[in-house]
């Protein structure tokens, strides 16, 4: 299936003509990961080119788009709760309700929508996002409910308009899909197999962002360090690997910081470690998802590394990259997890001393192997272990924060603090939030701040100049 993007973009023009002079508004509710956020920015780009203006108020919206995630169960609960809320707006003002994203690739969810929430107008999947203008046009013109979902892996579509949520930091998707089939994860089933973008398209996008004044880029993929290792890889480019891509982006003038998520420990090759070390703009905090510290549980999870291999990788990176720090993801209460298995997780956390830990209580997902396992861990045990992990992590953060005191940190200033408008806020290379008093001209710039006090979830800084 090849995509005629020009044909798709014609529908933006057609809907724009229908909407001319009508002052229509839209809302997007994004659930899930940074890839979903990036998809929502593309949806916003298309929708605004069709004559809609963004609003945060659902009751004012003529079009509501839900961009869904299916990694955890609470996303389903949130979607169904919000659908109940927007039903009355549809009744009052004829609001068009569109539901897209990963959850729409799950047949049982679409069936539930048809049975319990039949008032929706459009459902579209992860592989048909680019067809949203056509779907919306068909809905407006024919007043039919649209189901636009593909079960096969989609094409990579370049050239969609994009409306970014930020004018300082931007995310750039470098690949789609996943080949790993971890037993807790639904992503390969809903995002498809790995497909890498053409390196030249990525570089052109980053150069354009730099021209527009963006300072920080986050490279996105389910498994970024397998970029160009599967699917189509014979692009006409000197870039042949993820390490090559990092080095090329590092040379782009105007970009001052480069991050990436998420790599897989089993694919962390030496050339990538060397690129992180050598590239001055690449952040020296590496997100390295652990998931579990137990070799037995890792095997059942189909992670393809052991506890010892993970710790050896961390040690190698500490030797090769001066000052490297780590963040991670951990799942508590995967089926079959014993107290001994959980203690192994705590042991890894103690040894690595992560700068940040994103902790999740295991959530069963229909269609995964984990959901079919009989030895599910009781909810009360999961929560008790989660709290013990949280206590350990917070005790480490309290100690780790002290090492920042009296140091000078480079901070990318993002704007005014949402909790106290007297302070500007930004992040260090290690992703620590720093609040400080400064002038609005600093926003969007990299500044040097002396850290004068530390708090659990943020640091306080002072301008050194």
C-alpha positions as CSV (number, residue, x, y, z in Angstrom):
1,X,0.0,0.0,0.0
2,X,1.6,3.3,-1.1
3,X,0.2,6.6,0.2
4,X,-0.6,9.4,-2.1
5,X,-0.1,12.2,0.4
6,X,-1.2,14.9,-2.1
7,X,-4.5,13.2,-2.5
8,X,-5.0,13.0,1.2
9,X,-4.0,16.7,1.7
10,X,-6.7,17.7,-0.9
11,X,-9.3,16.7,1.7
12,X,-7.9,19.3,4.1
13,X,-8.7,21.9,1.5
14,X,-12.2,20.4,0.9
15,X,-13.1,20.5,4.6
16,X,-11.6,23.9,4.9
17,X,-14.0,25.2,2.3
18,X,-17.0,23.7,4.0
19,X,-15.9,25.3,7.3
20,X,-15.1,28.7,5.9
21,X,-16.4,31.6,8.0
22,X,-18.0,29.2,10.6
23,X,-15.5,29.9,13.6
24,X,-15.4,26.2,14.6
25,X,-13.4,24.9,17.5
26,X,-11.7,21.5,18.3
27,X,-10.2,19.7,21.3
28,X,-7.7,16.8,21.3
29,X,-7.4,14.6,24.4
30,X,-4.1,12.7,24.2
31,X,-3.7,9.6,26.3
32,X,-0.4,7.8,26.4
33,X,3.2,8.1,25.4
34,X,5.3,10.7,23.6
35,X,4.6,8.9,20.3
36,X,0.9,9.6,20.9
37,X,1.7,13.3,21.7
38,X,3.6,13.5,18.4
39,X,0.6,11.9,16.6
40,X,-1.7,14.5,18.2
41,X,0.6,17.3,17.0
42,X,0.1,16.0,13.4
43,X,-3.7,15.7,14.0
44,X,-3.7,19.3,15.2
45,X,-1.8,20.4,12.1
46,X,-4.3,18.9,9.8
47,X,-7.4,20.0,11.8
48,X,-6.2,23.7,12.1
49,X,-5.6,23.7,8.3
50,X,-9.2,22.6,8.0
51,X,-10.5,25.8,9.7
52,X,-10.8,24.8,13.3
53,X,-9.3,26.7,16.3
54,X,-8.1,24.8,19.3
55,X,-9.9,25.1,22.7
56,X,-9.4,23.3,26.0
57,X,-13.1,23.5,26.7
58,X,-15.0,20.4,25.6
59,X,-18.3,22.1,25.9
60,X,-17.2,24.7,23.2
61,X,-15.9,22.0,20.8
62,X,-17.4,21.3,17.4
63,X,-14.9,18.4,17.0
64,X,-13.5,16.3,19.8
65,X,-10.6,13.9,19.0
66,X,-9.5,11.2,21.5
67,X,-6.0,9.9,20.7
68,X,-5.9,6.8,22.8
69,X,-3.3,4.5,24.4
70,X,-3.8,0.9,25.4
71,X,-0.7,0.2,27.4
72,X,-2.5,0.5,30.8
73,X,-6.1,-0.2,31.8
74,X,-6.8,3.2,33.3
75,X,-6.6,4.7,29.8
76,X,-9.7,2.7,28.8
77,X,-11.5,3.9,31.9
78,X,-10.6,7.5,31.1
79,X,-11.8,7.2,27.5
80,X,-15.2,5.7,28.4
81,X,-15.7,8.3,31.2
82,X,-14.9,11.2,28.8
83,X,-17.2,9.7,26.1
84,X,-20.1,9.9,28.5
85,X,-19.2,13.6,29.1
86,X,-19.1,14.6,25.5
87,X,-22.3,12.8,24.6
88,X,-24.3,15.8,26.0
89,X,-22.2,18.2,23.9
90,X,-23.0,16.2,20.8
91,X,-26.7,16.3,21.6
92,X,-26.6,20.1,22.3
93,X,-24.4,21.3,19.4
94,X,-23.8,18.4,17.1
95,X,-20.2,17.9,18.1
96,X,-18.3,15.4,15.9
97,X,-16.6,12.7,18.0
98,X,-13.5,11.0,16.6
99,X,-11.5,8.3,18.4
100,X,-8.1,7.2,17.2
101,X,-4.8,5.8,18.4
102,X,-3.6,2.4,19.7
103,X,-6.8,1.4,21.4
104,X,-8.7,1.4,18.1
105,X,-6.4,-1.4,16.9
106,X,-8.0,-3.6,19.5
107,X,-11.1,-5.3,18.1
108,X,-12.8,-5.8,21.5
109,X,-12.6,-2.1,22.2
110,X,-14.1,-1.1,18.9
111,X,-16.9,-3.6,19.5
112,X,-17.5,-2.2,23.0
113,X,-17.7,1.3,21.5
114,X,-20.4,0.1,19.0
115,X,-22.4,-1.5,21.7
116,X,-22.1,1.0,24.6
117,X,-21.1,4.3,22.9
118,X,-22.7,4.2,19.5
119,X,-22.9,7.9,19.2
120,X,-19.2,8.2,18.1
121,X,-18.7,9.4,14.5
122,X,-15.2,8.3,13.4
123,X,-12.7,5.7,14.6
124,X,-9.3,5.5,13.0
125,X,-6.2,3.5,13.8
126,X,-2.5,4.0,14.2
127,X,-1.9,3.2,10.5
128,X,-4.6,5.6,9.1
129,X,-3.9,8.8,10.9
130,X,-3.0,10.5,7.6
131,X,-6.5,9.7,6.3
132,X,-8.2,11.7,9.1
133,X,-9.1,14.7,6.7
134,X,-10.8,12.2,4.3
135,X,-12.7,10.5,7.2
136,X,-13.9,13.9,8.5
137,X,-14.9,15.0,5.0
138,X,-16.9,11.8,4.5
139,X,-18.6,12.2,7.9
140,X,-19.6,15.8,7.2
141,X,-20.6,15.2,3.6
142,X,-22.4,11.8,3.9
143,X,-23.2,11.9,7.6
144,X,-22.1,8.3,8.0
145,X,-20.2,6.7,10.8
146,X,-16.6,6.0,9.7
147,X,-14.4,3.0,10.7
148,X,-11.0,3.5,9.2
149,X,-8.7,0.8,10.7
150,X,-6.0,-1.3,9.0
151,X,-4.8,-4.6,10.5
152,X,-1.7,-4.6,8.4
153,X,1.4,-2.5,9.1
154,X,1.0,1.0,7.8
155,X,3.3,3.0,5.6
156,X,5.5,5.8,6.9
157,X,3.8,9.0,5.7
158,X,5.9,12.1,5.3
159,X,4.7,15.7,4.6
160,X,1.8,15.9,7.1
161,X,1.2,19.4,8.6
162,X,2.1,19.6,12.3
163,X,1.1,22.0,15.0
164,X,3.6,21.6,17.9
165,X,2.6,22.1,21.5
166,X,5.9,23.7,22.4
167,X,8.2,26.2,20.6
168,X,11.4,25.3,22.5
169,X,11.4,21.5,22.7
170,X,10.2,19.1,20.0
171,X,9.8,15.4,19.5
172,X,10.8,13.7,16.3
173,X,9.7,10.2,15.5
174,X,12.5,8.2,13.9
175,X,10.7,4.8,13.7
176,X,7.3,3.1,14.2
177,X,6.3,-0.3,15.6
178,X,8.2,-2.9,17.6
179,X,9.5,-6.4,16.9
180,X,10.1,-7.5,20.5
181,X,6.8,-8.9,21.7
182,X,7.4,-8.5,25.5
183,X,4.7,-10.6,27.1
184,X,3.3,-7.6,29.1
185,X,3.0,-5.3,26.1
186,X,0.3,-4.8,23.4
187,X,2.3,-2.3,21.3
188,X,3.6,-4.7,18.5
189,X,0.0,-5.7,17.9
190,X,-1.4,-2.2,17.6
191,X,1.6,-0.3,16.2
192,X,2.9,-3.1,13.9
193,X,6.4,-4.2,13.1
194,X,9.4,-1.9,13.1
195,X,9.6,0.6,10.2
196,X,12.4,3.2,10.1
197,X,12.0,6.6,8.6
198,X,14.4,7.7,5.9
199,X,17.4,9.3,7.7
200,X,17.4,12.3,5.3
201,X,13.7,13.0,6.2
202,X,14.6,13.0,9.9
203,X,17.6,15.3,9.4
204,X,15.5,17.7,7.3
205,X,12.8,17.8,10.0
206,X,15.4,18.6,12.7
207,X,17.1,21.3,10.5
208,X,13.7,22.9,10.0
209,X,13.1,22.8,13.8
210,X,16.5,24.4,14.4
211,X,15.6,27.1,11.8
212,X,12.4,27.8,13.8
213,X,14.3,28.3,17.0
214,X,13.8,24.9,18.7
215,X,16.6,24.1,21.2
216,X,15.9,20.5,22.3
217,X,15.0,17.5,20.3
218,X,13.7,14.1,21.6
219,X,14.0,11.2,19.2
220,X,11.1,8.8,19.5
221,X,10.6,5.1,18.8
222,X,9.4,2.0,20.6
223,X,13.0,0.8,20.4
224,X,15.2,3.6,19.0
225,X,18.5,1.6,19.1
226,X,17.1,-0.9,16.6
227,X,16.7,2.0,14.1
228,X,17.7,0.9,10.6
229,X,18.1,-2.7,11.8
230,X,14.8,-4.2,10.4
231,X,12.3,-3.4,7.7
232,X,13.4,-1.2,4.8
233,X,17.0,-0.1,5.5
234,X,18.5,0.6,2.1
235,X,18.0,4.3,2.1
236,X,20.2,6.5,-0.1
237,X,22.0,8.0,2.9
238,X,25.4,7.8,4.6
239,X,23.5,7.2,7.9
240,X,23.4,3.4,8.5
241,X,22.7,3.1,12.2
242,X,21.2,4.9,15.3
243,X,24.7,5.9,16.3
244,X,25.3,7.5,12.9
245,X,22.0,9.4,13.3
246,X,22.9,10.8,16.7
247,X,26.3,12.0,15.3
248,X,24.6,13.7,12.3
249,X,22.0,15.5,14.5
250,X,24.7,16.5,16.9
251,X,26.2,18.6,14.0
252,X,23.1,20.6,13.3
253,X,23.5,24.2,14.3
254,X,20.9,25.6,16.7
255,X,20.0,22.4,18.4
256,X,21.5,22.4,21.9
257,X,20.3,19.2,23.5
258,X,19.3,15.8,22.1
259,X,17.4,13.2,24.0
260,X,16.0,9.8,22.9
261,X,13.4,7.3,24.2
262,X,13.1,4.4,24.5
263,X,16.1,2.1,23.8
264,X,16.1,-1.6,24.6
265,X,18.9,-2.9,26.8
266,X,19.4,-6.0,24.6
267,X,20.2,-3.8,21.6
268,X,22.5,-1.2,23.3
269,X,25.6,-1.6,21.1
270,X,29.0,0.0,21.7
271,X,28.7,2.4,18.8
272,X,25.7,4.0,20.4
273,X,27.5,4.2,23.8
274,X,30.4,5.9,22.0
275,X,28.1,8.3,20.2
276,X,26.5,9.4,23.5
277,X,30.0,9.9,24.9
278,X,31.4,11.8,21.9
279,X,28.4,14.0,21.1
280,X,28.3,17.1,23.3
281,X,24.6,17.8,22.7
282,X,23.4,14.3,23.5
283,X,22.1,14.1,27.1
284,X,24.2,12.1,29.5
285,X,21.1,10.7,31.2
286,X,20.1,7.4,29.5
287,X,16.7,6.0,29.8
288,X,17.3,2.2,30.2
289,X,14.0,0.3,30.8
290,X,14.6,-2.5,33.4
291,X,11.0,-3.7,33.8
292,X,12.1,-6.3,36.4
293,X,15.4,-7.1,38.2
294,X,14.6,-10.8,38.3
295,X,16.2,-13.0,35.6
296,X,13.3,-15.4,35.9
297,X,10.7,-12.7,35.5
298,X,12.7,-11.1,32.6
299,X,12.7,-14.5,30.8
300,X,8.9,-14.8,31.2
301,X,8.6,-11.2,30.1
302,X,10.6,-12.1,26.9
303,X,13.0,-9.3,27.6
304,X,16.1,-11.3,26.3
305,X,18.5,-10.1,29.0
306,X,19.3,-11.2,32.5
307,X,19.8,-9.2,35.7
308,X,23.5,-9.6,35.4
309,X,23.6,-8.5,31.7
310,X,21.6,-5.4,32.6
311,X,24.0,-4.5,35.5
312,X,27.0,-5.3,33.2
313,X,25.6,-2.9,30.6
314,X,25.2,-0.2,33.2
315,X,28.8,-0.7,34.4
316,X,30.1,-0.6,30.8
317,X,28.3,2.7,30.2
318,X,29.6,4.2,33.4
319,X,33.2,3.3,32.3
320,X,32.7,4.6,28.8
321,X,30.6,7.8,29.4
322,X,31.9,10.1,32.2
323,X,29.1,11.2,34.5
324,X,26.4,9.1,32.9
325,X,23.2,8.8,34.8
326,X,20.2,6.5,34.2
327,X,16.4,6.6,34.3
328,X,14.2,3.5,34.0
329,X,10.8,1.9,33.8
330,X,9.8,-0.8,36.3
331,X,6.7,-3.0,36.4
332,X,5.7,-4.3,39.8
333,X,3.6,-7.5,40.2
334,X,4.0,-9.2,36.8
335,X,2.4,-12.7,36.9
336,X,4.5,-15.2,38.8
337,X,6.6,-12.5,40.6
338,X,7.6,-13.9,44.0
339,X,9.0,-12.0,47.0
340,X,12.5,-13.1,45.9
341,X,11.9,-11.8,42.4
342,X,10.8,-8.4,43.8
343,X,13.9,-8.3,46.0
344,X,16.0,-8.7,42.9
345,X,14.3,-5.6,41.5
346,X,15.1,-3.7,44.6
347,X,18.7,-4.9,44.5
348,X,19.1,-3.5,40.9
349,X,17.6,-0.2,42.0
350,X,20.1,0.0,44.9
351,X,23.0,-0.9,42.7
352,X,22.3,1.4,39.7
353,X,21.0,4.3,41.8
354,X,18.7,5.6,39.0
355,X,18.1,9.3,38.7
356,X,14.5,8.8,37.8
357,X,12.2,5.7,38.0
358,X,8.9,5.4,36.3
359,X,7.0,2.8,38.3
360,X,3.9,0.9,37.1
361,X,1.7,-1.7,38.8
362,X,1.2,-4.5,36.2
363,X,-2.0,-4.1,34.3
364,X,-3.4,-7.0,32.3
365,X,-3.9,-6.3,28.6
366,X,-6.2,-8.4,26.4
367,X,-4.2,-10.0,23.6
368,X,-0.9,-10.3,25.4
369,X,0.7,-13.5,26.8
370,X,0.8,-11.9,30.3
371,X,-3.0,-11.7,30.3
372,X,-3.3,-15.5,29.8
373,X,-1.0,-16.4,32.6
374,X,-2.7,-18.1,35.6
375,X,-0.3,-17.0,38.3
376,X,-1.5,-13.4,38.6
377,X,-0.2,-11.5,41.6
378,X,-3.0,-10.4,44.0
379,X,-3.8,-6.6,43.9
380,X,-2.9,-6.0,47.6
381,X,0.5,-7.6,47.1
382,X,1.2,-5.5,44.0
383,X,0.3,-2.3,45.8
384,X,2.4,-3.3,48.9
385,X,5.4,-3.9,46.7
386,X,4.9,-0.8,44.7
387,X,4.9,1.3,47.9
388,X,8.2,-0.4,49.0
389,X,9.8,0.4,45.6
390,X,8.5,4.0,45.8
391,X,10.0,4.4,49.3
392,X,13.4,3.2,48.1
393,X,13.4,5.4,45.0
394,X,12.4,8.5,47.0
395,X,15.1,7.8,49.5
396,X,17.6,7.7,46.7
397,X,16.3,10.9,45.1
398,X,16.7,12.7,48.4
399,X,20.3,11.7,48.5
400,X,21.0,12.2,44.8
401,X,19.6,15.8,44.9
402,X,22.2,16.8,47.4
403,X,25.0,16.3,44.8
404,X,23.5,19.2,42.8
405,X,24.0,21.8,45.6
406,X,26.5,24.5,44.8
407,X,27.0,23.1,41.3
408,X,26.5,25.2,38.1
409,X,24.0,23.5,35.8
410,X,23.1,24.3,32.2
411,X,19.3,24.7,32.2
412,X,17.0,25.1,29.1
413,X,14.4,27.6,30.2
414,X,10.9,26.5,29.3
415,X,8.7,29.2,30.7
416,X,7.1,30.3,33.9
417,X,6.4,27.7,36.6
418,X,2.8,26.4,36.5
419,X,2.8,26.3,40.3
420,X,4.3,29.7,41.0
421,X,4.3,32.4,38.3
422,X,7.1,34.3,40.1
423,X,9.6,31.7,39.0
424,X,10.9,30.6,35.6
425,X,11.4,26.8,35.2
426,X,13.6,24.6,33.1
427,X,15.5,21.3,33.0
428,X,19.1,20.3,33.4
429,X,20.8,17.8,31.1
430,X,19.8,15.1,33.7
431,X,16.2,16.2,33.3
432,X,15.9,17.7,36.8
433,X,13.4,20.6,37.1
434,X,15.0,23.8,38.3
435,X,12.9,26.8,39.4
436,X,14.6,30.3,39.6
437,X,13.9,34.0,39.5
438,X,14.7,35.5,36.1
439,X,13.5,37.6,33.2
440,X,11.2,36.5,30.5
441,X,13.9,37.1,27.9
442,X,15.6,33.9,29.3
443,X,12.7,31.7,28.0
444,X,14.0,29.5,25.2
445,X,17.6,30.0,26.1
446,X,20.2,27.7,27.7
447,X,21.3,29.5,30.9
448,X,23.8,28.6,33.7
449,X,22.3,28.4,37.1
450,X,23.9,27.8,40.5
451,X,21.8,25.3,42.5
452,X,21.1,26.8,45.9
453,X,18.6,24.4,47.4
454,X,17.1,20.9,46.7
455,X,13.6,19.6,47.1
456,X,12.2,16.2,46.3
457,X,10.8,17.0,42.9
458,X,12.7,20.1,41.9
459,X,15.9,22.1,42.5
460,X,16.1,25.9,43.1
461,X,18.6,27.9,41.2
462,X,20.1,31.3,40.9
463,X,21.5,33.0,37.7
464,X,25.3,33.0,37.9
465,X,25.7,36.1,35.6
